[in-house]
């Protein structure tokens, strides 16, 4: 007959497993984030540790895949630069070598291209401002997105080159 402690441990293990699977179904989470969640729910590390190890062995918890997926998504959809992506991955306590690998997938040309797309789109919204104010605002926008100064400069130059060419009807 199983003791009360064994039954309680088994119940907590099932609870940890269910909670982990539900969280992972909602969004990708790093192992550290799952540990924090389970600790907050007052489940002991002795209980959830083996369960997280089992899920990691099955490939359900995979910080490397999470880092690569987040880097791709944040760069292509949100338009974030390397430094902003790196900060987010560090915030999730993903290992530095996994962050490095994920960021290596973003080519320099891709980063310049994405920053230029954002800058050209944004420059249209800044058309009512003088050049100096537009430059300041565009620079700040791209810097907040996590692009380094070299990329920002290239993107701004490309965007300002399009600023003078406005489509539409001209009246003489």
Secondary structure by P-SEA (a helix, b strand, c coil): cccaaaaaaaaaaaaaaaaaaaaaaaccccaaaaaaaaaaaccccccaaaaaaaaaaaccccaaaaaaaaaaaaaccccccaaaaaaaaaaacccaaaaaaaaaaccaaaaaaaaaaaaaaaaaaaccccaaaaaaaaaaaaaaacccaaaaaaaaaaaaaacccccccccc
